[in-house]
Amino acid sequence: MNHYTNNARANGRTPYIVGIGGTTRPGSSTETALRVALAHAAELGARTELFGGAALAALPGYNPEQLERTEGQRALVAAVRQADAVIFASPGYHGGVSGLVKNAIDLLEDLRADERVYLDGMPVGCIVTAAGWQGCNTTLGAMRSIVHALRGWPTPMGVTLNTAGVRLFDGDGQCLEPQVTSSLRLLAEQVVGVRSPVATA
């Protein structure tokens, strides 16, 4: 599953992890969770780049008949084209991936003619936030199906965060729940293909 990240290290290159996700609300739990996962990936030696809610909101609606691309569209496609792994993060809206995130994912159709088609063989982490476990679980299943359709490998660990009536992150983006931190760290480890050092007494 970590063919690309392992090859990067074997060739003396830092693995490059791209995060795509968030909402139109600044500081959303979705984007914050993605930032935490990317921070863990960076601690493991990866180079990371985030396309958060603001960047996704600036993308025009995907139109397969429109060949012209905006600067933002070109930047996202170019990043994924160079990436060794990807992390998607979406809120669960009515049991599925949000339109904002799905619009960005649809843009990856531009990779169809590449030597590496779509996300072929890449590890892909999936993070979902929703106000209830039903929305979390159905959206995670939908996101993993999307990853499979793009020929990627969803990591064994998929993180679902139930945000109903709880505060998972503080104003500085620090996680307040140790179990959530542990889950996001494990997802980052599986994406990067490196385990965190085990603390010794």
N, C-alpha and C positions, 0 to 999 in steps of 0.2 A: 504493500500500500504506500510505502514511503520511498518509492523508486526515485522520484525527482529530488526530494530533500537529501537522500543518501548520496545520489550522484553529485549534487552540489558540493557536499562536504568532501567527497572523494577527490573532486577536482579543485579543492582549495577555495571554493566559492561559498559565501554565506547564503544559506537558504533564504529565499524571499517569500514572505507570506503576505497575502493581500486579504484584507477584511472588507466585506461589503455588507452594510446593513445600518439600521437605525429607523427613525421616524422623523416627521416634520417638527417634532417638539425638541428644542435644545435640551440636552441633558437627559434624554429618555433612558429608561432602564435598559432598553434594547441596545442602544449605542454604547452605553456605559459598560454593559456586560461584554460587548465586543472589544472595547478598549482594554478591559481587564485581561481578556484572553490574549490579545495581541501583546500586551505588556509581559505576560508570562512567556510568550513565544520569544520575545526579545531577550528576556533573562536567560533563555536556553540557547542564545546565540544567533537567533534569526534576525533578518532585516525585515521590517514590517511597513505596511502602508495601509491607511484607512480611507475608505470612501464611505463617509458617514451620511447622516440624514440630510444635511445641507447640500452635499455634493449630489446625492441621489435626487433631491427635490429639484435641482437645477437641470436635470436631464429631460429633454423632450420625450413625449410618448414614443415608444418604439414603433417604427413603421418599416416593415421589410421592403416596401417599395421605394422608400426614400434612401438613396445611397449617400447623400451628404451627411457628414457627422459633425457635431459641435466639438469644441475643444474638450469639454467634459466627457463626452462619449468616447472620443479618441483616447483620452487619458486612461479611462477605465479599461477599455479593451486592451490597450498596450500593456497595462499593469498585469492583467490576468494572463496575457500572452507570455509574459516573462516570468510569471509566478511559478514557484515550486509546490505551492499549496494555497488553498483558499479557505476562508471562514465566512459563512453566511450567517447573518443574524436578522431575524424578523419578528415583529409582533404577530400574534395570532389574531387575525380579523375574521370572524365568522367561520372559524375552522380552517383557515388557509393562510398562505403567505400574503403579506400586504401588497397592494398594487405598486407601492413605491419601490419595494425590493424586487418584486417580480419584473418590473419594467427594466431594472438594471440587469437582471439575469437574462432577460430576453435579448438584450444587446449582445450577449455572448454568442449569438448566432453568427456574428461577424468572424468567429473563429472556425467556422465549418470547413473552410478550405485550407486550414493550416496543416503543417506536417503533424503537429499534435492537435487533433480535432477536438474542439470544445475543451473539456477538462479531462481528457482521456488519461486514465491511470493516476490522476492526482488525488492525494488525500484532501478531503473537504470536511471541515468542522461545521456543525449545525447548532445554532443557538436560537431558542424561541422563548419569548416572553408573552404571557397572556394572563388575563384576570380570571383564572380558573384552570384546573388541570385538563378538562376536556379540550379546551382551545389549545393548550400547550401540546397535548399528545397528537391531536389530529393534524396540527400544523407541522409538527416535527415529521410525521409520516409523509405529509405532502412535500416538505422540503427535501427529504431523503429521496423521494421518487424523482424530483426534479434533478437532483445530483446524478442519480442513475441514468436519467435520460441524457444528461450531458457527459456520460461515460466516466464520471468521477467515482471515487470510493468514499462514501460517507464514513467518518471515523466511528469506531464502535461506541464511543462516548458521544451522545447527543445531549446537550444541556437544555433543560426546560425549566423556566423560572416562573412560578405562580406569583404574580404581583398583587393579587387581591388582598387589600387590607394590610399589606406589609411594606416596610421600607428596606430594600435590599442594599442600597448604596447611599453613602452620605453625599454632601454637597461637593466634595472634592473628588468624587468618583471612586472612593474606597469602599470595598465590599464590607458589609456589616455582618454577614452570615458566613461562618467558617466553612459550612458544607458547600455553599455556592462557590466560594473561593477555591475549594478543593476540586469541585467539578470543572470549573473553568480552567484550572491548572492542568488537570488530566486531559481535557480536550486539546489544550495547547501542546502538551507532550506528544499526543498521538498525531497531531498535525505535523509537528516538527520532526518527530521520530527520535526524540531524546527524552530520557526520564530525568526529572529533577534530582539533584543530589540528595541522598538520604541523610538526615541530621543524625549525628552520633553524640552520645552523652560524653 
